[in-house]
Amino acid sequence: MEKLGISRKNFLKNSALSLAGLTIVPGILHAETSQNEMKYHSEVLKSTKVYTLKNVLLETGFEYADDEVIATKTALFSVEIADGKISKISSNQPGVAAIDAKGMLMLPSFKDMHIHLDKTFYGDKWQAIKRGSGGVKGMIALEQQILPDMLKNATHKAEKMIELLQSKGTSFARSHVNIEPTSKLDSLKNLQVALENKKKVFGAELVAFPQHGVFYTDSASYLKEAAKMDIDFIGGVDPFTIDGAIERTIDFTVQLALDNGKGIDIHLHESGDSGLDTMEYLINKVNENPSLKGKTYLSHCFVLARLDKAKQEEISEKLANAQIGIVSTIPFGGLIMPIPTLMKYGVEVMTGNDSIVDHWNTFGTGSVLQKANLAAQLYGYSSEFGLSRMLKLATAGILPLDDKGVQQWPKVGDDADLVFIEASCSAEAVSRISQVKSLVYKGNVVF
């Protein structure tokens, strides 16, 4: 597959060319046509929910030398997609009528697990940040000024940002969405329109995010209303710095999540004693309410980077036991998160772009594969094995091979959420940030 780049719409529009042996490049299909291929294509036209890919490169195991992984074994397969699922995986049949993947590596499509799709400059005119004084509260004041204008074309900008993520191989995101007195529920409603428009090609879960504090501004009533709407998590931000009360804010957040059957995902930027106190208080609350285990996350959690090694180990074990995940943007420079320690203790670690370009940051690329690459560099995962393990940051945990090299993805019945990469294996994809050639979501070809 020189370039597997065709939307479902164009797949139908250019149907006469969508045959076995096709190579897809932007807007152009090249195919060798035969009667068998035409027959295959006519069948595809009857139901685009079922199709077969051939010459699909999949990882099958590790190659070892003296107990060290030195390479990744791969082979070509045929993969059948039906009704949004992988329905069959078989030995490659290069001579049959099927869409030709041209040896591209098939991986699980990527997931951006921390982003703000509702407020962005992306898709509009360029603006660098104009950060003033006053820290986070100063930024809240700035937001209160600029949000009314940002809301005017928020749906359009959200759709453009979704398209950026898709171009980097991402088919799913966890988006935080502002819930506060300035935008009220408008940010949520605007984003929900964008997601509805993209629902066939992109998935999301939403966090009701009190960016301006729960009690610092009167956001509690809006959060209660949002919790009754189509959201998945109750959010929060720096309860001590913003609201001045760790227990009151966390208690409110936990109870709101329990009352509405939601998860929790709290921004925690505080890196001093208040950050540690907040984290430990949340761990205790989750242990008191086991239904929140596996549904609670701390985003950023910079305090972990400030702890000594022994305390990092202690807290990592507590987080793992409470099944509280950490979502990190993989910061670098003066603040290096202890991600290897978290992973060693079994803490679920995920990543996201956070901002692409907005009043908080302008350096977002939209690529979580780049985040996996950054983590590999920061933590010294330069071996075949180490690089392959870092892929899970881009896929939110899914890896083609387990740690022993046993193939665990794809399996029949898995969602057909697929990305096709110009790489020989996942280790190369992470190391080289290999080019994404095609994206499939629930069986729908995005490009």
C-alpha positions, -999 to 999 in steps of 0.1 A, spaced: 0 0 0 19 30 -12 -8 50 4 -40 37 18 -58 70 18 -95 69 9 -126 79 27 -157 58 28 -174 85 6 -146 84 -20 -146 46 -17 -181 46 -31 -175 75 -54 -145 59 -71 -160 24 -69 -151 14 -104 -114 16 -94 -117 0 -59 -104 -34 -68 -79 -60 -59 -44 -48 -63 -53 -12 -57 -29 13 -44 -44 44 -29 -28 79 -30 -45 111 -21 -76 113 -43 -62 89 -68 -67 51 -71 -45 29 -92 -58 -6 -100 -53 -35 -123 -87 -46 -134 -100 -81 -142 -134 -97 -144 -128 -113 -110 -120 -80 -95 -151 -64 -110 -172 -91 -95 -155 -85 -62 -162 -48 -64 -198 -53 -73 -202 -73 -41 -185 -46 -21 -210 -21 -35 -239 -41 -22 -225 -38 13 -196 -17 23 -198 -31 58 -179 -62 46 -145 -61 29 -112 -80 29 -76 -66 30 -47 -86 17 -9 -82 21 -15 -69 56 17 -70 77 12 -82 113 36 -88 141 38 -125 151 66 -128 177 100 -118 188 134 -130 176 159 -137 204 197 -139 207 210 -149 242 176 -142 257 175 -106 243 149 -95 218 168 -85 187 140 -83 162 103 -85 156 89 -113 135 62 -104 110 42 -120 83 16 -111 57 -21 -119 63 -55 -114 49 -79 -96 72 -117 -95 68 -137 -67 82 -175 -71 88 -199 -48 106 -171 -28 122 -153 -58 136 -124 -80 125 -143 -111 114 -115 -132 100 -77 -134 99 -62 -159 76 -30 -167 57 -23 -142 30 -39 -148 -3 -22 -123 -27 -40 -136 -58 -76 -131 -46 -98 -101 -51 -93 -78 -21 -80 -44 -11 -43 -45 -12 -25 -32 19 8 -34 0 27 -47 30 19 -18 53 21 -26 91 -14 -28 107 -15 -16 143 -44 -6 167 -55 29 159 -42 55 183 -60 71 212 -54 106 226 -65 104 262 -61 140 273 -71 168 250 -93 199 250 -113 198 218 -138 224 229 -114 254 232 -87 259 206 -73 283 181 -67 255 157 -87 259 125 -87 297 130 -61 324 127 -27 318 143 -22 331 178 7 326 202 0 326 239 -5 358 257 1 346 293 -2 373 319 5 373 356 -14 355 383 -7 319 376 -37 296 370 -61 321 384 -47 347 360 -54 323 332 -90 318 345 -95 356 343 -81 355 307 -105 327 298 -134 346 311 -126 374 287 -119 353 256 -143 323 258 -174 342 245 -155 348 212 -140 313 211 -174 298 215 -187 314 183 -170 289 159 -161 262 185 -178 234 166 -159 241 134 -126 243 152 -133 211 171 -139 193 138 -107 206 123 -88 194 154 -104 160 151 -92 159 115 -57 167 126 -58 139 151 -71 115 125 -42 125 101 -18 113 128 -36 79 132 -59 87 161 -95 75 160 -105 81 196 -100 109 222 -108 116 258 -117 153 257 -121 176 287 -147 202 281 -152 234 300 -181 236 325 -181 270 343 -203 301 346 -188 318 315 -196 292 289 -221 274 311 -229 243 291 -223 258 256 -188 243 253 -202 209 259 -231 214 235 -208 227 207 -185 198 211 -213 173 210 -224 187 177 -189 182 163 -187 147 176 -221 139 162 -209 151 128 -179 129 131 -194 99 148 -189 74 119 -151 82 118 -142 92 153 -150 82 189 -147 101 221 -154 102 258 -160 134 276 -149 149 309 -170 176 325 -141 200 334 -145 228 359 -116 248 345 -124 278 367 -127 257 399 -157 241 414 -163 267 441 -138 295 431 -165 303 405 -200 290 409 -195 259 387 -211 233 410 -246 237 397 -234 235 361 -214 204 368 -245 188 383 -264 196 352 -236 183 329 -235 150 349 -270 143 336 -259 148 301 -239 125 278 -205 128 296 -183 100 310 -162 116 337 -164 143 363 -133 165 362 -114 189 384 -84 211 387 -60 219 415 -85 218 444 -62 235 469 -48 262 446 -81 271 429 -108 263 455 -87 265 486 -100 232 500 -89 198 490 -114 177 509 -145 198 500 -137 197 463 -127 161 461 -157 150 482 -180 169 458 -164 154 428 -165 118 442 -201 121 452 -212 136 419 -194 107 401 -211 81 424 -245 96 421 -244 96 383 -223 65 375 -194 85 361 -156 81 363 -132 108 376 -104 126 358 -88 155 377 -61 179 365 -34 180 392 -7 205 384 3 212 421 38 199 427 42 207 464 27 193 496 -9 202 484 -4 180 453 7 150 474 -21 156 499 -47 158 470 -34 126 455 -34 107 488 -68 120 497 -82 108 463 -66 74 468 -84 70 501 -117 81 487 -115 56 458 -106 28 483 -136 38 503 -157 36 471 -145 5 452 -169 12 423 -145 40 413 -116 17 409 -105 15 373 -126 46 365 -105 73 382 -75 92 367 -51 120 376 -40 140 347 -5 156 347 1 148 384 34 167 384 39 161 421 51 126 412 82 141 395 91 160 427 91 130 450 122 111 460 126 76 446 113 58 477 81 79 478 76 75 441 76 37 447 53 40 477 27 61 458 29 41 427 20 10 446 -9 28 462 -22 41 429 -20 6 414 -39 -9 443 -66 17 440 -66 12 402 -61 50 397 -45 58 363 -21 86 353 -26 105 321 6 124 312 16 146 283 52 133 288 68 166 300 105 171 296 131 196 307 131 203 344 102 180 351 105 143 342 76 121 353 85 87 368 66 68 341 88 36 342 82 34 380 44 37 375 45 11 348 66 -12 370 39 -12 397 11 -18 371 -3 17 371 -23 24 339 -4 52 321 -18 70 291 -9 101 272 -24 129 251 -16 161 234 -35 183 259 -34 215 238 -27 218 201 -27 256 198 -46 278 223 -40 303 251 -22 277 272 2 262 247 11 263 210 33 232 205 8 204 201 14 182 170 -17 160 173 5 129 173 4 105 203 29 83 184 53 113 188 45 111 226 55 75 226 87 84 208 95 111 233 89 87 262 112 62 246 139 88 244 134 102 279 135 69 296 161 51 275 139 26 257 161 22 227 161 -16 223 137 -35 200 118 -47 231 117 -13 249 106 6 218 78 -19 211 65 -15 247 62 22 243 36 18 216 11 13 243 12 50 251 -1 57 217 -28 30 218 -39 34 254 -25 0 263 -31 -23 233 0 -40 220 2 -66 191 26 -87 212 27 -94 249 59 -91 269 68 -127 260 62 -122 223 29 -139 220 5 -123 195 -25 -108 214 -37 -84 187 -55 -85 164 -81 -112 173 -114 -121 156 -141 -100 173 -118 -70 179 -131 -36 168 -118 -27 134 -100 4 147 -69 2 126 -40 23 115 -17 14 86 19 26 91 49 27 68 71 6 91 84 -29 95 73 -33 131 60 -13 161 95 -6 174 104 11 142 71 30 141 79 44 176 115 51 169 110 68 135 75 83 142 66 65 110 41 80 85 5 71 89 -9 59 56 -45 50 65 -70 50 93 -100 28 99 -126 34 126 -152 8 134 -146 -6 99 -152 28 82 -122 39 61 -114 75 73 -86 80 47 
